[in-house]
Structure formats: C-alpha cells, structure tokens
Amino acid sequence: MSDLWEKVRAFEAAREARRAGTYPYFRSFELNDGPEAVLDGRRVLMLGSNNYLGLTTHPKVRAAATEAIGTLGTSMTGSRFVNGTMALHEELEERLAEFYGYEAALVFTTGYQVNLAVCAALLGEGDVALIDRSVHASIYDGIRLALAGGARFVRYRRNSVTSLQRQLDRLQESEAALLIADGVYSAEGEVCDLPALLPPLEARGVRVLVDDAHGLGMLGPGGRGTAHHFGVESRVDLIGGTFSKSLASTGGFLVGRADVLDFVRHHAPSFIFAASGAPSTVAAALAALEVMQEEPWRIERLQENGRYVVEGLRSLGFDLGETSTAIVPVFIRDDARTLHVWQELLEEHGVYTNPFVSPGVQPGRALIRTSYMATHTRDHLDRALDAWTRVGRRHGLI
Ligand SMILES: Cc1ncc(COP(=O)(O)O)c(C=O)c1O
C-alpha cells in the first residue's frame, strides 16, 4: 500500500533552503507597527507589508477594535447565515455600498472566501470563467470549484485585448461568461487595463469581477480602486476585495447588484459555512474606511512614495516591469539569486522584502516584491534605495 506521507518525505525544497540559510518564509515578528518592524530583536525597514495606508496602529482604528471587544465579545461563533450576523456587519455593508456607489455589499470573513464564493455560486454548467495566468491563488481555487460544478475556464494574456478577443471568439453562443481579473496585480504592481478590456467584453455580454484587494486605498478618487481610477465603475459588475491591506484588519467584501449578492449569499459554501468576521475585525475595517476618507493625505502620500521609489530604482537601472503603483517589484529572474538578494537586503541592510520564486511565479520571472506605505518617510525610502544600490551592484543587477 502506498503511504500518504510519502510526499511529505519527498518534499526537499524547504529543508534545502533552511540548510542554505536562505529560507524566507514564516518569519516571526516581535513587532510590526508600520514602516518598521522588529525581527529577531532587530529593527528592520518594512518593505514587505500590505499596510498601505499605515492604519494598523491608527488610534481610531485601535479604539474601534477594542471597544467592539468590550461590548460584543471576541467572536460571533457562527456563520453569517445563521447566528453570526451582527449590526456591525450590516453597517459595514451599507458603508461599502455607499463608498463604491453600488447597490449592495456583502462582508466575508476573508478576501480569499470572496473569490471562492463568487466562482462556486455563479459558475456552473454552461458557464465560462475568463482569467489571465497571474490572477490570485484564491481565484484559481474558485475556478476549481467552478470546474467541479460543470463550468470551464479559459486564459488570455494579461492586459492583451488581442488575446482576450481570440478567447471571446471561441465561446459558444449558449455559454455565459465572467471575466475575473486582479485590479492591481499583487506581485508586479501592474494595473488591469480595464478601459481596453471592457469594450470586447461588453460586445459579448461578459460579466466582470475585479478583485481589487490591492487597488483599494492605492488608486482612484478617495482610494476607491481600479474601476473608479479609470472612471469605468458603472461598467464593472462586481468589485471584490479584502480588509487585510489598506483597511488594516482581516475580512473580505463584494459589492454589486443587490439581487446578484443575494444569490451569492444563498449559494456560496465559503460564505454560508464559515464563521463570520469577529466584532473587532469588522469594527477595525469600518473605522479604517472612515479614516481613509477623513485623511486623504494618506492615499496621496502612498502614491507619492511609490513614484519616488519607482523613479529612483528605474534611474539606477533596475528592471521593475510594468508597475505604476506603490507595489514595486525588482525582477531578478533567477530563483537562487533572488533568495540571496533577499537575504542580503535583510541581513546586511536591515530591509525586509518578499521574494517571489517559482512555482509562485513563472520560471524566469523571479522577483523581489517591495511595497510602500503612506507612513514611510523620505528617510526610509532613501535607506531602501541605498540598500538596493549596494545589493544591485554586488549582484550585477545594475
Ligand atoms: C488579489 C488578492 N485577492 C484576494 C486576496 C485574499 O485576501 P485575504 O487576505 O483577505 O484572504 C489577496 C490577499 O492576499 C489578494 O492579494
């Protein structure tokens, strides 16, 4: 008989990286209070976080979370469907719908579950999902559920209208389709070219979901994200996202037409059979949404910081791909070299970043992802540029 644990014994990659001292994952922080963090007793410059607006330590956000625990306790201990909904969830849904200018919103326990929910609830026999290769893992998992339900999926080249059109031309008359795209690609910082992609989709009657996990707080008027940035929100059916980045909490959301969301909440196992967001996380997201609107300088500063680093690194000669946001990847392209550069940035320069190597990225696309916050000072950014200059020269990247 085969032993299920055989695959565990054969899994060498992590063991090898640990032996080589280049294992970058599951690092445990003693403190992560914004633009800097404490790791192994040492203060490091944090360029590996999604706390884009720096709100995780904002007094109003902290106070809202604490107060919610005081009044409502630590958990609803049940799903939204039965005993887990509270007025705070509904208040956040109203605020999100209003903020985006959509009819309704649904609040989920994580952003991951949003994509599972949409795919499982809306895609079945005779339906097609259109995605590009680099959509988030939660969309891929959602696609698996859709496949199990009888749907199929096709891939087009990211931001390529020609490639999308080719796939649209191959759809059967009888098939209904949904395009699911990241608004801002989480590793590369590239923005989904909605104005170019929407016309062929509209001509074919394809519905559109933008997963704007990284667009919220980063782009668009008031931080409303990618669709609003391009002024095409009335042509995007659904916007999904997370509270785990700009909104300084955990949880996810979906905005769209009220009847569509009502259908989703009655047909999505990831919504119906998972406990609801805890009072403190929902209250924190609600407060962060308010602070984002009250303190627009945060969005401006985040964008400014992104531009400053992009200009600095590009003028040094680094390969940054297509980013136009505060997510700034440095393409290194070779897995082993990427891990060495990551380690050197951390050990020698006290700069914490995120390495992306295969199979997380396609071969030849290994990169170090850096991301910036509204609360990074010019001094932090110059430290980052200085560290990159040294590391880049040493490794022949510039
Ligand atoms: C594009 C994208 N979608 C969905 C998610 C999942 O969000 P959450 O962390 O709330 O589960 C993330 C976060 O990692 C993401 O980057």
The ligand as an SDF file (V2000), in Angstrom:
LIG
                    3D

 16 16  0  0  0  0  0  0  0  0999 V2000
   -5.5460   39.7940   -5.2050 C   0  0  0  0  0  0  0  0  0  0  0  0
   -5.9250   39.1860   -3.8910 C   0  0  0  0  0  0  0  0  0  0  0  0
   -7.1390   38.6230   -3.7620 N   0  0  0  0  0  0  0  0  0  0  0  0
   -7.5350   38.0590   -2.6100 C   0  0  0  0  0  0  0  0  0  0  0  0
   -6.7000   38.0280   -1.5110 C   0  0  0  0  0  0  0  0  0  0  0  0
   -7.1530   37.3350   -0.2670 C   0  0  0  0  0  0  0  0  0  0  0  0
   -7.4840   38.2340    0.7290 O   0  0  0  0  0  0  0  0  0  0  0  0
   -7.4630   37.8140    2.2820 P   0  0  0  0  0  0  0  0  0  0  0  0
   -6.0860   38.0490    2.7760 O   0  0  0  0  0  0  0  0  0  0  0  0
   -8.4590   38.7270    2.8890 O   0  0  0  0  0  0  0  0  0  0  0  0
   -7.8840   36.4070    2.3660 O   0  0  0  0  0  0  0  0  0  0  0  0
   -5.4540   38.6310   -1.5770 C   0  0  0  0  0  0  0  0  0  0  0  0
   -4.5700   38.6680   -0.3890 C   0  0  0  0  0  0  0  0  0  0  0  0
   -3.6180   38.0000   -0.2610 O   0  0  0  0  0  0  0  0  0  0  0  0
   -5.0370   39.1910   -2.8070 C   0  0  0  0  0  0  0  0  0  0  0  0
   -3.8150   39.7080   -2.9400 O   0  0  0  0  0  0  0  0  0  0  0  0
  1  2  1  0
  2  3  1  0
  2 15  2  0
  3  4  2  0
  4  5  1  0
  5  6  1  0
  5 12  2  0
  6  7  1  0
  7  8  1  0
  8  9  2  0
  8 10  1  0
  8 11  1  0
 12 13  1  0
 12 15  1  0
 13 14  2  0
 15 16  1  0
M  END
$$$$
